[in-house]
Amino acid sequence: MATIVVDVMLKPEILDPQGNAVASALPRLGFTFATSVRQGKRFEIHIEGDATPAQLAEVEKAAEVLLSNPVIETYVVRVEK
C-alpha cells in the first residue's frame, strides 16, 4: 500500500488570517520560535501497491479540480513511503 500526499497552501500573496491568528497566539502561550505562520491542508490518499505515473497524474488532476482552488492556492503531490 502506498500513500499519495497532496499538500495545499495559500499562494504567498494571499492573506492568511488563520495563520496570522496562530502566529499571534504562539507568543502568548510562551512559544517564541516563529516569525510567521501559514496554514494549509493535507490530503492522504491510500492506494493498493506502488503508485504509478498514471495514478499520480490522476491525483494531480484531482488536486487541480477538487482539492485546491488554483486561483488562490498551490499544491504539491508526492508519494510518502
N, CA, C and O atoms as a GROMACS GRO file, in nm:
protein
  324
    1MET      N    1   0.085  -0.118   0.000
    1MET     CA    2   0.000   0.000   0.000
    1MET      C    3   0.089   0.124   0.000
    1MET      O    4   0.188   0.131   0.073
    2ALA      N    5   0.053   0.219  -0.081
    2ALA     CA    6   0.126   0.346  -0.088
    2ALA      C    7   0.032   0.459  -0.045
    2ALA      O    8  -0.090   0.447  -0.052
    3THR      N    9   0.092   0.567  -0.003
    3THR     CA   10   0.016   0.686   0.033
    3THR      C   11   0.063   0.801  -0.056
    3THR      O   12   0.181   0.836  -0.059
    4ILE      N   13  -0.033   0.859  -0.127
    4ILE     CA   14  -0.005   0.979  -0.207
    4ILE      C   15  -0.054   1.097  -0.125
    4ILE      O   16  -0.168   1.100  -0.080
    5VAL      N   17   0.032   1.194  -0.105
    5VAL     CA   18   0.001   1.311  -0.023
    5VAL      C   19  -0.012   1.433  -0.113
    5VAL      O   20   0.071   1.456  -0.201
    6VAL      N   21  -0.117   1.510  -0.089
    6VAL     CA   22  -0.136   1.638  -0.158
    6VAL      C   23  -0.133   1.746  -0.050
    6VAL      O   24  -0.220   1.751   0.036
    7ASP      N   25  -0.033   1.832  -0.057
    7ASP     CA   26  -0.022   1.946   0.034
    7ASP      C   27  -0.072   2.070  -0.040
    7ASP      O   28  -0.022   2.103  -0.148
    8VAL      N   29  -0.169   2.138   0.020
    8VAL     CA   30  -0.229   2.258  -0.041
    8VAL      C   31  -0.201   2.377   0.049
    8VAL      O   32  -0.227   2.373   0.169
    9MET      N   33  -0.147   2.483  -0.011
    9MET     CA   34  -0.117   2.605   0.065
    9MET      C   35  -0.171   2.727  -0.010
    9MET      O   36  -0.181   2.726  -0.133
   10LEU      N   37  -0.206   2.830   0.066
   10LEU     CA   38  -0.242   2.956   0.002
   10LEU      C   39  -0.119   3.013  -0.069
   10LEU      O   40  -0.007   2.998  -0.022
   11LYS      N   41  -0.142   3.077  -0.182
   11LYS     CA   42  -0.031   3.143  -0.252
   11LYS      C   43   0.024   3.252  -0.160
   11LYS      O   44  -0.049   3.309  -0.078
   12PRO      N   45   0.154   3.282  -0.173
   12PRO     CA   46   0.217   3.379  -0.081
   12PRO      C   47   0.149   3.516  -0.078
   12PRO      O   48   0.150   3.584   0.025
   13GLU      N   49   0.092   3.557  -0.190
   13GLU     CA   50   0.030   3.690  -0.194
   13GLU      C   51  -0.110   3.696  -0.135
   13GLU      O   52  -0.169   3.803  -0.125
   14ILE      N   53  -0.165   3.581  -0.097
   14ILE     CA   54  -0.298   3.574  -0.038
   14ILE      C   55  -0.288   3.585   0.114
   14ILE      O   56  -0.206   3.516   0.175
   15LEU      N   57  -0.370   3.671   0.174
   15LEU     CA   58  -0.370   3.686   0.319
   15LEU      C   59  -0.416   3.557   0.386
   15LEU      O   60  -0.503   3.487   0.333
   16ASP      N   61  -0.359   3.525   0.500
   16ASP     CA   62  -0.390   3.402   0.573
   16ASP      C   63  -0.430   3.438   0.715
   16ASP      O   64  -0.346   3.433   0.805
   17PRO      N   65  -0.558   3.473   0.738
   17PRO     CA   66  -0.600   3.515   0.871
   17PRO      C   67  -0.584   3.405   0.976
   17PRO      O   68  -0.551   3.434   1.091
   18GLN      N   69  -0.606   3.279   0.939
   18GLN     CA   70  -0.589   3.171   1.037
   18GLN      C   71  -0.442   3.157   1.077
   18GLN      O   72  -0.411   3.139   1.194
   19GLY      N   73  -0.354   3.164   0.978
   19GLY     CA   74  -0.211   3.159   1.008
   19GLY      C   75  -0.169   3.276   1.096
   19GLY      O   76  -0.089   3.259   1.188
   20ASN      N   77  -0.223   3.394   1.068
   20ASN     CA   78  -0.191   3.512   1.149
   20ASN      C   79  -0.241   3.495   1.293
   20ASN      O   80  -0.173   3.535   1.387
   21ALA      N   81  -0.360   3.436   1.309
   21ALA     CA   82  -0.413   3.414   1.444
   21ALA      C   83  -0.324   3.318   1.522
   21ALA      O   84  -0.298   3.339   1.640
   22VAL      N   85  -0.277   3.212   1.456
   22VAL     CA   86  -0.186   3.118   1.522
   22VAL      C   87  -0.056   3.187   1.557
   22VAL      O   88  -0.004   3.170   1.668
   23ALA      N   89  -0.002   3.266   1.464
   23ALA     CA   90   0.124   3.336   1.488
   23ALA      C   91   0.111   3.432   1.607
   23ALA      O   92   0.205   3.449   1.684
   24SER      N   93  -0.004   3.495   1.621
   24SER     CA   94  -0.027   3.586   1.734
   24SER      C   95  -0.042   3.512   1.866
   24SER      O   96  -0.002   3.561   1.971
   25ALA      N   97  -0.102   3.392   1.860
   25ALA     CA   98  -0.126   3.316   1.983
   25ALA      C   99   0.000   3.249   2.036
   25ALA      O  100   0.014   3.233   2.157
   26LEU      N  101   0.091   3.212   1.949
   26LEU     CA  102   0.211   3.140   1.994
   26LEU      C  103   0.288   3.213   2.104
   26LEU      O  104   0.316   3.152   2.207
   27PRO      N  105   0.323   3.342   2.087
   27PRO     CA  106   0.399   3.410   2.194
   27PRO      C  107   0.319   3.422   2.325
   27PRO      O  108   0.376   3.418   2.434
   28ARG      N  109   0.187   3.437   2.311
   28ARG     CA  110   0.105   3.446   2.433
   28ARG      C  111   0.108   3.316   2.512
   28ARG      O  112   0.085   3.314   2.633
   29LEU      N  113   0.136   3.206   2.442
   29LEU     CA  114   0.144   3.075   2.508
   29LEU      C  115   0.287   3.037   2.542
   29LEU      O  116   0.313   2.925   2.587
   30GLY      N  117   0.380   3.130   2.522
   30GLY     CA  118   0.518   3.107   2.560
   30GLY      C  119   0.606   3.049   2.450
   30GLY      O  120   0.722   3.014   2.476
   31PHE      N  121   0.556   3.039   2.328
   31PHE     CA  122   0.635   2.987   2.216
   31PHE      C  123   0.688   3.105   2.135
   31PHE      O  124   0.610   3.183   2.080
   32THR      N  125   0.819   3.118   2.128
   32THR     CA  126   0.879   3.235   2.062
   32THR      C  127   0.959   3.198   1.938
   32THR      O  128   1.036   3.281   1.889
   33PHE      N  129   0.945   3.078   1.887
   33PHE     CA  130   1.028   3.031   1.776
   33PHE      C  131   0.981   3.081   1.639
   33PHE      O  132   1.062   3.080   1.546
   34ALA      N  133   0.857   3.123   1.622
   34ALA     CA  134   0.802   3.153   1.490
   34ALA      C  135   0.806   3.301   1.458
   34ALA      O  136   0.778   3.385   1.544
   35THR      N  137   0.841   3.333   1.335
   35THR     CA  138   0.830   3.470   1.287
   35THR      C  139   0.701   3.491   1.208
   35THR      O  140   0.651   3.603   1.199
   36SER      N  141   0.648   3.383   1.150
   36SER     CA  142   0.519   3.387   1.082
   36SER      C  143   0.466   3.244   1.068
   36SER      O  144   0.541   3.148   1.082
   37VAL      N  145   0.337   3.233   1.040
   37VAL     CA  146   0.273   3.102   1.024
   37VAL      C  147   0.180   3.108   0.904
   37VAL      O  148   0.107   3.206   0.887
   38ARG      N  149   0.182   3.004   0.822
   38ARG     CA  150   0.087   2.987   0.711
   38ARG      C  151   0.019   2.854   0.734
   38ARG      O  152   0.084   2.754   0.764
   39GLN      N  153  -0.112   2.852   0.719
   39GLN     CA  154  -0.186   2.728   0.739
   39GLN      C  155  -0.227   2.671   0.604
   39GLN      O  156  -0.257   2.746   0.511
   40GLY      N  157  -0.227   2.539   0.594
   40GLY     CA  158  -0.266   2.474   0.471
   40GLY      C  159  -0.349   2.349   0.498
   40GLY      O  160  -0.396   2.327   0.609
   41LYS      N  161  -0.364   2.269   0.393
   41LYS     CA  162  -0.440   2.144   0.402
   41LYS      C  163  -0.351   2.030   0.355
   41LYS      O  164  -0.264   2.048   0.270
   42ARG      N  165  -0.374   1.911   0.410
   42ARG     CA  166  -0.301   1.791   0.370
   42ARG      C  167  -0.404   1.682   0.344
   42ARG      O  168  -0.489   1.654   0.428
   43PHE      N  169  -0.394   1.621   0.227
   43PHE     CA  170  -0.479   1.509   0.190
   43PHE      C  171  -0.392   1.386   0.177
   43PHE      O  172  -0.289   1.390   0.109
   44GLU      N  173  -0.431   1.276   0.240
   44GLU     CA  174  -0.360   1.149   0.228
   44GLU      C  175  -0.451   1.054   0.151
   44GLU      O  176  -0.563   1.025   0.194
   45ILE      N  177  -0.402   1.005   0.039
   45ILE     CA  178  -0.478   0.916  -0.047
   45ILE      C  179  -0.406   0.781  -0.047
   45ILE      O  180  -0.292   0.771  -0.093
   46HIS      N  181  -0.472   0.678   0.003
   46HIS     CA  182  -0.412   0.546   0.014
   46HIS      C  183  -0.452   0.462  -0.108
   46HIS      O  184  -0.569   0.460  -0.147
   47ILE      N  185  -0.354   0.395  -0.168
   47ILE     CA  186  -0.379   0.310  -0.284
   47ILE      C  187  -0.316   0.174  -0.261
   47ILE      O  188  -0.226   0.159  -0.178
   48GLU      N  189  -0.362   0.076  -0.334
   48GLU     CA  190  -0.302  -0.058  -0.329
   48GLU      C  191  -0.174  -0.058  -0.412
   48GLU      O  192  -0.169   0.003  -0.519
   49GLY      N  193  -0.070  -0.124  -0.364
   49GLY     CA  194   0.055  -0.135  -0.437
   49GLY      C  195   0.130  -0.004  -0.444
   49GLY      O  196   0.102   0.090  -0.370
   50ASP      N  197   0.227   0.000  -0.535
   50ASP     CA  198   0.307   0.121  -0.556
   50ASP      C  199   0.234   0.218  -0.647
   50ASP      O  200   0.157   0.177  -0.734
   51ALA      N  201   0.258   0.346  -0.626
   51ALA     CA  202   0.196   0.449  -0.709
   51ALA      C  203   0.257   0.447  -0.848
   51ALA      O  204   0.379   0.443  -0.865
   52THR      N  205   0.170   0.449  -0.948
   52THR     CA  206   0.215   0.451  -1.087
   52THR      C  207   0.209   0.594  -1.140
   52THR      O  208   0.140   0.678  -1.083
   53PRO      N  209   0.281   0.622  -1.248
   53PRO     CA  210   0.271   0.756  -1.308
   53PRO      C  211   0.127   0.792  -1.347
   53PRO      O  212   0.088   0.908  -1.336
   54ALA      N  213   0.050   0.695  -1.392
   54ALA     CA  214  -0.090   0.722  -1.429
   54ALA      C  215  -0.172   0.762  -1.307
   54ALA      O  216  -0.253   0.855  -1.314
   55GLN      N  217  -0.151   0.693  -1.194
   55GLN     CA  218  -0.223   0.729  -1.072
   55GLN      C  219  -0.181   0.867  -1.022
   55GLN      O  220  -0.266   0.945  -0.979
   56LEU      N  221  -0.053   0.896  -1.028
   56LEU     CA  222  -0.006   1.029  -0.986
   56LEU      C  223  -0.067   1.137  -1.074
   56LEU      O  224  -0.103   1.244  -1.025
   57ALA      N  225  -0.080   1.110  -1.204
   57ALA     CA  226  -0.141   1.207  -1.296
   57ALA      C  227  -0.288   1.228  -1.260
   57ALA      O  228  -0.338   1.340  -1.267
   58GLU      N  229  -0.357   1.121  -1.221
   58GLU     CA  230  -0.497   1.134  -1.180
   58GLU      C  231  -0.510   1.215  -1.052
   58GLU      O  232  -0.598   1.300  -1.041
   59VAL      N  233  -0.423   1.189  -0.957
   59VAL     CA  234  -0.426   1.265  -0.831
   59VAL      C  235  -0.392   1.412  -0.859
   59VAL      O  236  -0.453   1.502  -0.800
   60GLU      N  237  -0.298   1.436  -0.947
   60GLU     CA  238  -0.262   1.573  -0.986
   60GLU      C  239  -0.385   1.646  -1.043
   60GLU      O  240  -0.409   1.762  -1.010
   61LYS      N  241  -0.461   1.577  -1.127
   61LYS     CA  242  -0.582   1.637  -1.185
   61LYS      C  243  -0.686   1.662  -1.076
   61LYS      O  244  -0.751   1.767  -1.075
   62ALA      N  245  -0.702   1.566  -0.984
   62ALA     CA  246  -0.797   1.584  -0.874
   62ALA      C  247  -0.756   1.702  -0.785
   62ALA      O  248  -0.841   1.777  -0.738
   63ALA      N  249  -0.626   1.717  -0.764
   63ALA     CA  250  -0.577   1.829  -0.684
   63ALA      C  251  -0.610   1.962  -0.750
   63ALA      O  252  -0.646   2.059  -0.684
   64GLU      N  253  -0.598   1.965  -0.881
   64GLU     CA  254  -0.626   2.088  -0.957
   64GLU      C  255  -0.775   2.120  -0.960
   64GLU      O  256  -0.813   2.237  -0.952
   65VAL      N  257  -0.859   2.017  -0.972
   65VAL     CA  258  -1.003   2.037  -0.993
   65VAL      C  259  -1.082   2.039  -0.863
   65VAL      O  260  -1.178   2.116  -0.850
   66LEU      N  261  -1.044   1.956  -0.766
   66LEU     CA  262  -1.126   1.937  -0.648
   66LEU      C  263  -1.059   1.977  -0.516
   66LEU      O  264  -1.122   2.041  -0.432
   67LEU      N  265  -0.934   1.940  -0.499
   67LEU     CA  266  -0.870   1.956  -0.368
   67LEU      C  267  -0.816   2.096  -0.342
   67LEU      O  268  -0.792   2.132  -0.227
   68SER      N  269  -0.796   2.174  -0.447
   68SER     CA  270  -0.743   2.309  -0.429
   68SER      C  271  -0.821   2.408  -0.514
   68SER      O  272  -0.893   2.371  -0.607
   69ASN      N  273  -0.806   2.533  -0.480
   69ASN     CA  274  -0.859   2.642  -0.562
   69ASN      C  275  -0.738   2.707  -0.629
   69ASN      O  276  -0.668   2.786  -0.566
   70PRO      N  277  -0.712   2.674  -0.757
   70PRO     CA  278  -0.589   2.720  -0.821
   70PRO      C  279  -0.576   2.873  -0.832
   70PRO      O  280  -0.468   2.923  -0.862
   71VAL      N  281  -0.684   2.945  -0.810
   71VAL     CA  282  -0.677   3.091  -0.813
   71VAL      C  283  -0.599   3.144  -0.692
   71VAL      O  284  -0.523   3.240  -0.703
   72ILE      N  285  -0.619   3.079  -0.576
   72ILE     CA  286  -0.557   3.131  -0.453
   72ILE      C  287  -0.464   3.031  -0.385
   72ILE      O  288  -0.398   3.067  -0.288
   73GLU      N  289  -0.458   2.906  -0.434
   73GLU     CA  290  -0.378   2.804  -0.367
   73GLU      C  291  -0.282   2.735  -0.463
   73GLU      O  292  -0.304   2.729  -0.584
   74THR      N  293  -0.176   2.683  -0.406
   74THR     CA  294  -0.083   2.597  -0.479
   74THR      C  295  -0.089   2.459  -0.414
   74THR      O  296  -0.136   2.444  -0.301
   75TYR      N  297  -0.043   2.359  -0.486
   75TYR     CA  298  -0.043   2.224  -0.431
   75TYR      C  299   0.080   2.148  -0.477
   75TYR      O  300   0.139   2.178  -0.581
   76VAL      N  301   0.117   2.049  -0.398
   76VAL     CA  302   0.228   1.959  -0.429
   76VAL      C  303   0.178   1.817  -0.409
   76VAL      O  304   0.119   1.785  -0.306
   77VAL      N  305   0.200   1.731  -0.508
   77VAL     CA  306   0.163   1.590  -0.500
   77VAL      C  307   0.291   1.510  -0.483
   77VAL      O  308   0.388   1.529  -0.557
   78ARG      N  309   0.293   1.420  -0.384
   78ARG     CA  310   0.412   1.338  -0.362
   78ARG      C  311   0.370   1.203  -0.304
   78ARG      O  312   0.261   1.189  -0.248
   79VAL      N  313   0.458   1.106  -0.319
   79VAL     CA  314   0.434   0.973  -0.262
   79VAL      C  315   0.510   0.965  -0.131
   79VAL      O  316   0.629   0.997  -0.124
   80GLU      N  317   0.441   0.923  -0.027
   80GLU     CA  318   0.503   0.909   0.104
   80GLU      C  319   0.528   0.760   0.130
   80GLU      O  320   0.437   0.677   0.115
   81LYS      N  321   0.648   0.728   0.166
   81LYS     CA  322   0.682   0.587   0.192
   81LYS      C  323   0.644   0.547   0.331
   81LYS      O  324   0.665   0.432   0.370
   0.00000   0.00000   0.00000
